[in-house]
Amino acid sequence: MPQVLYTQHNVLSGTFPSELPNARDLRYLRLEHNQISGALPPTLGNATHLQTFHAHHNRLGGSLPAQELPYCRATLLHGYMAT
């Protein structure tokens, strides 16, 4: 499985892929500056090696429990519309 996934500035749209958190070896995930919408999946906490997660400047929203990213050292979600 990949350890790094950078897809920023690619005009990606749709919802956050629920399969991504199952990539347990994923360490760096950068999805910022796209058009991804909806809520982050509760399975995001499955990515136990995730150290960096950037998803700012998208159309994400919904609940964001702190336990969803328990191992992440750097998280950028500004613009996230939490409910």
N, C-alpha and C positions, 0 to 999 in steps of 0.2 A: 504494500500500500504506500501511497505517496506520503511524504512527511511535510511537504510544502505545497500549498495551492494558492497562487496569486491570480486573481481574475479581476482586479480593479480596473475601472474605466473601460469596461467592455459592453456597456449598455445591456447587460443581462436583465431579463425581466422574469416575472413569475414569482412563485413562492420559494421560500428557503428550502433547499433540497433536504428532505428528512433522512436521506441515506448518508449524507456527509458526516454526521456525528458518529456513525458506525465505523468510520475509518480511524480505528483506535491508535494508529501510529502518527496521525496528523498532528504536527507541531505548530505550524504557521498557516493561518487561514485569513486571507485578505480578500474581501468582497466589496470594499467600499467603492462609492461613486458608480453605482449601477441603478437599476430600477426594481430591485427585489422587494416584494411586498409580503404582508402578512406577519404572523408571529414566528418567533424562533421556536423550533420544535423542542419539547421537553427532553428529547434524547440527546440534546447538546451536551449534557453532562457525561455522556458515554465517551466523549473524546478526552480521555483521561491524560493524554500527553500534550493536549493543546496548551501552548504557552502564549501565543499571540492571536487575537481575534479582532479584526477590524471589519466592521460592517456599517460604518457611518455613511451618510449621504445616500440612503436608500429609502424605501417606503415601508420600513418595518414598524410594527406596533404590537400591542397586546401586553400580556403580563410578562414580567421578567423576574422570576424568583432568583435570588442570589445563588442558590445551590446549582443553578444550571451551568455555571462556569467555575466549578470549585478549584480547578488546578491552573487556571489561566492567570498569567502574570500581567499581561497588558491587554486591556479591552477598550476599544473605541466604538461607542454606539451613539455618539451625540446625534440628536435628531430622532432618536427612537421615541415613538409615541406610546409610552407605557400607560396601561389602564389599571 
